[in-house]
Amino acid sequence: MSDTDVSRKITEDIMNIDEAVLGVSVISDAGNILSSYARDTLGKKFELDRYKYDANYGTWAKIIITLVEQASKSTFGPANAVITIHKGSTLMLIPIRSRKIMIGLVLQRSVNQEYVITKILDLLDEEYDRHEFELYGL
């Protein structure tokens, strides 16, 4: 299975965790988008074209994680997630350091964030054990 196939499979599996997951991106540690998908409801809710996105958002994700960690790591340890709450949604960025990827999410605001994080971490452990594959340096 190729790197692209694995990242697409991860994206699909995360989308199936819960209907409250409106969009997912798998982002390399370098800030490159490996795969991305959004439900039609996301585009309708925010008047977005789900096939178009800011080509720099992977880079911004990397910058955000780096800034948060520089500001808080010595006191609180590494960030397990960066979460922003907006009027109609929650945005979440989860660094998966062992895999050198980040998972970017658009969630319905009412979702249980801990539940989503736990399900994704469980999924990734299961996924990588099953495929004996590690995403890195893409």
Backbone hydrogen bonds, N-H to C=O, Kabsch-Sander energy under -0.5 kcal/mol:
donor,donor_aa,acceptor,acceptor_aa,energy
6,V,2,S,-2.4
7,S,3,D,-2.5
8,R,4,T,-2.3
9,K,5,D,-2.3
10,I,6,V,-2.5
11,T,7,S,-2.2
12,E,8,R,-2.7
13,D,9,K,-2.8
14,I,10,I,-2.5
15,M,11,T,-2.2
16,N,12,E,-1.4
17,I,14,I,-1.5
18,D,14,I,-0.5
21,V,18,D,-1.8
22,L,20,A,-0.9
22,L,106,V,-2.6
23,G,106,V,-1.6
24,V,37,Y,-3.0
25,S,104,G,-2.3
26,V,35,S,-2.9
27,I,25,S,-0.6
27,I,102,M,-3.0
28,S,32,N,-3.3
29,D,100,K,-1.8
31,G,28,S,-2.1
34,L,26,V,-3.1
34,L,32,N,-0.6
35,S,26,V,-1.4
37,Y,24,V,-2.7
39,R,22,L,-3.1
42,L,39,R,-1.0
43,G,39,R,-1.1
44,K,40,D,-2.1
45,K,41,T,-2.6
46,F,42,L,-2.1
47,E,43,G,-0.7
48,L,43,G,-1.9
50,R,48,L,-0.7
52,K,49,D,-2.1
55,A,53,Y,-0.5
57,Y,54,D,-2.2
60,W,56,N,-2.3
61,A,57,Y,-2.1
62,K,58,G,-2.0
63,I,59,T,-2.3
64,I,60,W,-2.8
65,I,61,A,-2.3
66,T,62,K,-2.3
67,L,63,I,-2.8
68,V,64,I,-2.6
69,E,65,I,-2.4
70,Q,66,T,-2.4
71,A,67,L,-2.0
72,S,68,V,-1.5
73,K,69,E,-2.8
75,T,72,S,-0.7
76,F,72,S,-3.5
77,G,72,S,-0.7
77,G,73,K,-1.9
82,V,93,L,-2.3
84,T,91,L,-2.6
86,H,84,T,-0.5
86,H,89,S,-3.1
90,T,107,L,-2.4
91,L,84,T,-2.9
92,M,105,L,-2.1
93,L,82,V,-2.3
94,I,103,I,-2.8
96,I,101,I,-3.2
97,R,95,P,-0.7
99,R,96,I,-1.3
100,K,96,I,-0.8
100,K,97,R,-0.7
101,I,96,I,-1.6
102,M,27,I,-2.8
103,I,94,I,-2.5
104,G,25,S,-2.7
104,G,102,M,-0.6
105,L,92,M,-3.1
106,V,23,G,-2.2
107,L,90,T,-3.1
108,Q,20,A,-2.4
111,V,108,Q,-1.7
113,Q,111,V,-0.9
116,V,112,N,-1.8
117,I,113,Q,-2.5
118,T,114,E,-2.6
119,K,115,Y,-2.5
120,I,116,V,-2.3
121,L,117,I,-2.6
122,D,118,T,-2.5
123,L,119,K,-2.5
124,L,120,I,-2.7
125,D,121,L,-2.1
126,E,122,D,-2.4
127,E,123,L,-3.2
128,Y,124,L,-2.7
129,D,125,D,-2.1
130,R,126,E,-2.2
131,H,127,E,-2.1
132,E,128,Y,-1.6
133,F,128,Y,-0.7
136,Y,134,E,-0.5
